[in-house]
Amino acid sequence: MHFRYRWPSPASTHRLRTVPPLKPDLPTDFRLAPAAAAAWTAAALATGLPAEEAAAGGALLACVGLMLGLLCVAYRGRAAVALLVPLLLPLAAAGLAMLAAAGSLTRFTGGPVDEAARAKAFATVILRPSSDAVPVRGDYGEARFVLRAIVTAGSSSGRSFTAASPVVVFGDGQWKQIGRGDTVRSVGRLRSPDQPGREVAVFLPAAPPVVQPARGAEDYTRHLRHKFSSRALARGMGDGGLLPGMAIGDRTVLDDRLGEAMKATGLTHLTAVSGTNCSYVLAFAFLAARAARLPRPAAAGAALVALGAFVFLVRPEPSVLRAAVMGAIGVLAVLTGRGRMSLPLLFLAVIVLLAADPWLHSSYAFLLSVSATAGLILIGPLLASRFAAVLPVWVARLLAVPVAVQLVCTPLLVMLQPSLSVYAVPANLAAAPVVPFVTIAGMLAVAALAVWPPAAEPLLAVGQLGSGWVATVARVGSGAPFAQVPWVPGVPGALLAAALSLLIVLGVAARVHPKRASRPPPVAVRYGPPRCVWWPDAPWGPPE
């Protein structure tokens, strides 16, 4: 035992001497991980099977799970429960995903749309678009527009039918203004899609669409979106139409060159609604409600209402719903102070979302969202604790976010584009401080346009200050030398990127703490002069 005597300074008299440990608070609850993996595997298998086989597989899994549940009830011993429960949860999750896929397949392929697509037949169809038209380039450079829709009725080969079959529509410029909530009647050819997925057919229009515009809330939100984007673009603040994309996910007015610059610097995720946007809306609404002295349950309810309104404004498409769930998970963990609960909530969200939409298993957006959330939960605290050894705590936490996300998402990104964004981390670090202000200012500007339009001008100005900064970061980063480095394409490139990311994480994890971070906390302190601090097995002896 060693004692070190220190005379207190005036500012520290009668204070308890502590050295906070810099150990990361890593989540360790992986009990739902096998269930999430089973649901993902079952969804991948079921969506590639006929509806009857998927239903049979789901029923088989349900029967096995029921038998295991009965065994758990019959044998109530701890050993039996410890053995059977880990098997019961994955079986239940897999059965749920397979039965959900079977039900969707039965509903989607129940009408003659699938048969007409295989025969490449002409049909008159009535469509309910589930997304807005998105511009793409045709085979010969002409402008084309793509949207997803549900065929609700139609006629083919002299037969009328009703259906609920999802299709992809490739239209010309006449389809530009068609969006979610409209009712469209058109004549064209149906054919089978080139790649497997949710859509059972591709519709190629051969006649101009007859459109019945959306009414009610759908029409009102579309008007608000258009008004917000037009006002932001008319201001001409040099952000290249970025504010509508960052605030409400409207990329129709985004400058093409700025879009390429953001892709080169790893900032493309800022031009679409993500879990980050939903997190900011949730947190702002919750804190505003608490500032108004509402109790915690009422504040949580107000935050959920605000999130629902935000999702409805930006269009409740599957990608937006996924982002809302993922964002709600992150904010829930922070606001409740239950950091260790974030990982089980992530696995639970994966199970629920795959049961609601089994085709998410092959969606890159879903893969990137889950990977980014898992990286923030698993790797973020580790990186923050290591960075805090040499940096201020707030800087360490700010830096850990883009590094963790980039490490886990790079193997997936190189599958989409075989190149590495060299400046992705510094670009995201430079853009991160203004993203919350852009999101909140944009949402408040939309609300002001609905209530009192003149009040939206200062909010648009604040939002475009932030979006202009992000645009500047993207342009400067994309113009720097070696902004993008070619990479090995395909699966080999993804595996190589994953191996490098793993080596970096292991290297950071194995790094030795500085001495000040590795000392155990003091166990005895005395007040007043002289003050004595005792450290177990201290490397120094008593003063000479």
MOSULGI-V733916 format. One record per helix or strand of 3 or more residues. SS is the DSSP state (a for helix, b for strand). FROM is the first residue (numbers start at 1). LEN is the number of residues. If there is no record, write none. Layout:
ss;from;len
SS;FROM;LEN
SS;FROM;LEN
This chain:
ss;from;len
b;2;5
a;10;3
a;33;14
a;51;24
a;78;31
a;113;6
b;122;8
b;134;4
b;143;14
b;159;13
a;173;3
b;183;9
b;201;5
b;210;3
a;217;19
a;242;7
a;256;9
a;268;4
a;275;17
a;296;19
a;318;18
a;341;16
a;358;5
a;364;15
a;380;8
a;393;24
b;419;3
a;424;28
a;453;27
b;484;3
a;490;21
a;515;4
b;531;5
